[in-house]
Amino acid sequence: MKIAFVGKGGSGKTTLSSLFIRHLATAGAPVVAIDADINQHLGAALGLDEAEAAALPAMGDRLPLIKDWLRGSNPRIPSAEAMIKTTPPGTGSRLLRVREDNPVYDACARAVELDGGAVRLMVTGPFTDADLGVACYHSKTGAVELYLNHLVDGRDEYVVVDMTAGSDSFASGMFTRFDITFLVAEPTRKGVSVYRQYKEYARDFGVTLKVVGNKVQGQDDLDFLRAEVGDDLLVTVGHSDWVRAMEKGRPPRFELLEDANRRALQVLRAAADATYGLRDWERYTRQMVHFHLKNAQSWGNARTGADLAEQVDPGFVLREDAPGAEDAPGAEGARGAGRAADTVATA
């Protein structure tokens, strides 16, 4: 399942996404966690210290490797340089799976141990001083979009992405890449404003959107959220001493998380799992192609000097039984437990 956490800055989306990741990991589920926010805080929320978080390999810095591996033997893509962030897979492309080993994970993922479980953590990389005035952050998140475009994930497998704040994800087609999007909203006017934007933008793309009310302190807060977001309100989360200790760098064992908040995480997982039966791989592929053609026309053709519409394989549909991942050279263990990397950071 592909799951996004979005919300305005300071809403608590990174904290909640990290709690959800811990919840999945302690249940033994295979998880790939991705920090796609311009402010790179997911590693710290998962227990890494400052040095460990800073040492995580940036996906944005490894785009040539990612592109070259994913293009495989696809005859429509002559070189890695011909690929852009929206390039869709086709016949001959290498597809990715959650539990396999491959050069993309070797280069970009590190394992983080969480209360006996472990997750693969990948990060886009921070926006550095060298990027100021000369680079767009979406050039970094493009690595995540390529990953999601070539990902074949199954039931009971989870890819959890901590997205950029606000409605910034609409600058690309990445917002359509998820089975469910959890929008974290505080019970304030500003807190629900992002929800209204997201709801409006996503309306025509079949995005499954659910609101997680955060920092809810009483019935008045709950009534406010219900009045503002209606049936999209899935669950609410209140104060957590466990989270406060985690933010101080001293997280207790995860089993000590408050019962009410543990039940909220169970609701999130149940909602995510329920979307599996709603998957429409043909629509998913059409949307991928739609945004690729838009990007090609607006800037991609000019940048590459090629007609990127030719990269679209009209007969290809990304689905769980699509060929590519198992047969790719070096992708041994696609169905195995899958090690994230040789380097393990312990939370």
N, C-alpha and C positions, 0 to 999 in steps of 0.2 A: 504494500500500500504506500502511496506517495502522499505525504501530508505536509502542508505548509502552515506555519504560524506567522500571522501578520498582526499589525496594530500600530498605533501611533507611538512615537518615541516615548519611553518611560511608562508604557502601559503594562509592562511585565511579560511581554511575549517571549523574551529570551529565557526568563526564569521558568515560565510555564512549559516552554518547549524542552528545557533541560529536565524538568520534573517528569515530563511524559517520556522522554528518552530513558531516564532511569527506571521508570515504571516498566517499560518494555524490556529493558535489559535484565532486570531482576527476575522477570518471568521467563527468561531464556529465549526471547525472540531475537532473530537476527536483525540488526539495526545498522543503517548508515545514517549518520548525523552530519548535516551540512550547515555551516555558518555562511550564509549569503548576505549578511547585513554589512553595511559600510562600517559600522562599529562592531569590531570582532570581540564579542563577549561570551560566545557559547562555550568555548574551551574552559574559561574560568568558571562558568556556571556548572560545568561538569567536573570541576574539582582540580583542574590543572593550575599550577602556580604560574607566575608571570613569565618565567623563563621557558617553561614547557609550552605555554601558549604561543610565545613569540617564535619558538622553534618549529611550529607546525608548517609544513610545506604549503605554499600558496598555489591553488589551482590556476589562478590567473597567470602565474609565472611559468606554468607548464603547458600552456595552450598548444604549442607546436607538437609536443609529445602526445597530448590527448587527441588532437586532430589526426595525427598520423596513424595512431592505433585504431581509431574509430573508422576511418575511411576504408581500411582493409583493402580488399580487391575490387571495391565498387568502381566500375568503369566510368561512371558519371563524374567521379571526383579524381582528377589527374594528380593532384598533389595536396598536401596539407595547407599550403598557401591559398588554395582555391576555396577552402572551407571558411564559412563565417559562423557566427554563434547559433544561427537558426538552421544550418544545413541539416536536412532530414536524412535518416538512414535509407538505404535501398539495398537491392540485391548485391551481395558481396561485402556490405558493411559489417563491421564487428559490433555485436550487441553486448551489452553488459548485464550482469546479474548480481544480485545482492550478495550471494554467498560464494562467488567465485574468486579466484586469484587471477590478476591480470596486471599488465604494466601500469595501467591508470591508477589502480589502488596502490601498487607498489610505490609509485612516485608521489601520490597525492594524499593517501590516507594513513592515519596512525591509529593504533588501537588504544582505547581508553577503558580501563577496568573500573567497573561500577558495582560495588557490593556483590562481588562474585560473578557478575555478568561482564560482558565486554561489548563495546560498539566500535565501529569504524567512524572516525571523525575526519571530515574534510572541511577546508576553509577556503574562501575565495582569496583571502589575503587582505591586509588593510590598505586603505587609501593613503599613500605615502606623500611626503613633501615633493618628491620627484614627479608625482602625478598632477600636482596642483597647477591649474591653468593649461595643461596640455593633454589631459586624459579624462575620459568619461568612466565613471565607476561601472557602467554596464559592460565595458570591455572586460572587466574582471568577472562579473556574474555570468558573462557569456559562456564561461567554462562549465558552470552549473547547468545552464540551459542545454548545452551539447550533451552533458552527462544524462540529463533527464530524457532528452530526445532519443537516446540510444539505449535506454534502460528497459529491461524486461523483468518486472518484479511480479511475484506471485502472492497467493494468499498467505497470510501470517509472516510476511516479510515486510519490513518497514524502512522507508526512507523519509526522514524528518528534516525539513528545511526551515531554518530560522531566517525569514525573509527581511528585506530592507523595510524600514519604517514607513508608515503612511501608505499611500497608494502608488509608491514609486515603482513597484513591480510591473505596473501597466506600461512602462516604457519598453517592454518586450512582451513576447507571448508566453513568458514563463508562468504567468498566473493561471494558464490553462493546463499546466502539466501535472496537476494534483488530483487525486481521488477526492480529497476533502481539504478545505481550507478553514482553519480555526482562527477567527479574528478575536483578538484579546482586547476587550474594551472596559475602561473604567466607567463607573456610574456618574459621568459628567457630560456636559454638552460637547466638549472637545473629544471626550472619549468615544462618543457614538458618531461623531462627524466622519471619521474614517470609515466606519461601517456603512454609512450612507453612500459615500463615494465608491467604495468597493462594490456594494450591491448594485449600483447603477452601472458601473463599468463592466461588471461580470455578467450582467443580465442576459446578454445575447450569446454567451459561450457555454452555458450549461454548467457553470461552476457551482459545486456544492459548498455552500458557505454556512458556517455555524459560529455563533458568538459565544465566547467564554467570558463571563463577567468576572473581572478581577478587582480586588480590594473592596469587596462588598462587605459592608459593616452592619447592615440591618435591613429590616423590611422596607424602609423607604428607598434604599439603594436598589433593592430587588424590584420594587414596583416601578421605579424609574426606568430600569433596563427593559422590563417587560413592555412598558408603554412605548419605548423608543424602537425596539427591535423585534417585538412580537414573537412569533414562533421560531425565529432564527436563534433565540436565546437557548443554548443547550444546557449550560450548567454554570454555576458561579463558584468562585474561590474567595475565601476570606483570609484573615491574618494567619500567618504560619510562623511559629517559633523555630521550626526546622529550617525554613527558608532564611530567616534572620541569621541563624547560626551558620548556614552555608555561605551567606554573603560576607560573613566575617572570616571565611576560610576555615571554619571548623564544623563541617557537616557531620551530624550524627549518622548512625546507621540508617539507611533509607527505610527500614522497617518501622522506625520510630516516627515517620511522617504522620501527622494528625489523621485520624480516621475519616473525617469529612473531606479532607483534601485527597486522601487515597481513593475514596469513592468517586470523587470528581474525575480523577485520572482514569478510573475504570469506565466511566461514562464516555470519556473521549475515545478510548480504545474501542468500545462497543460501536460508537458512531462511525469510526474509521473502518472497522471491519464490515459494517453493514453496507458500505459503498462498493464492496468488491463485486457483489452481484449486479451492480448498475454499470459496470465498465462497458464502454463502447469503444473498442480499439479503432474502428473505422473513423468515428468522429474525432478521436484523439489524433489520428494520423492526418485527417483533413485539416484540423486546426494547426498542426505543425507545419504543413505545407502552406497554409494561408499566411502565417506570419513570416515564413521564409520568403515567399514571393513579395510581401510588403517590404521587407528589409532589403531584398535584392533591388527592387525598383527605387527605393528611397536613397540608398547609399552603397549597397553591396556590389552592384554591377560596376559602378564607377571606381570603387576601390580596387576590385580585383581585375578589372578589364575584361570581364567575361559575362556572358548571360547566365546568371545563376539559376534561372528557371530550368535550365537543362539538368540541374542536379536532382530534380524531382523524378523519382521512379514511379510512374503512374500505376503500376501493378502491385506495388509493395504496400502492405499493411503491417504495422508493428503490432504484434500480439505475442502471447506467452509461448506459442509453439513456433514462432518465427525462427528460421535457421540463422545461424551467425555466431551465437555465443559459444555453443558447445564445440563447434568445428574450428574456431579461431586458433591458430598456432599459439602456444604459450598460455592458453586459457584453461589449463588442466585444473580439475577440481571444481568445475562450475556448479556441481550439485553437492559439493562437500561442505564441511563446516566453514571453510574460508578463513584464513588468517588475514588480518588487516595489514600487518607489516611486521618487520622484525623488531622495530622499536616499540615498546609498550610504555605508555605513560599511565601511572597508577593514580587514581583519584582518591 
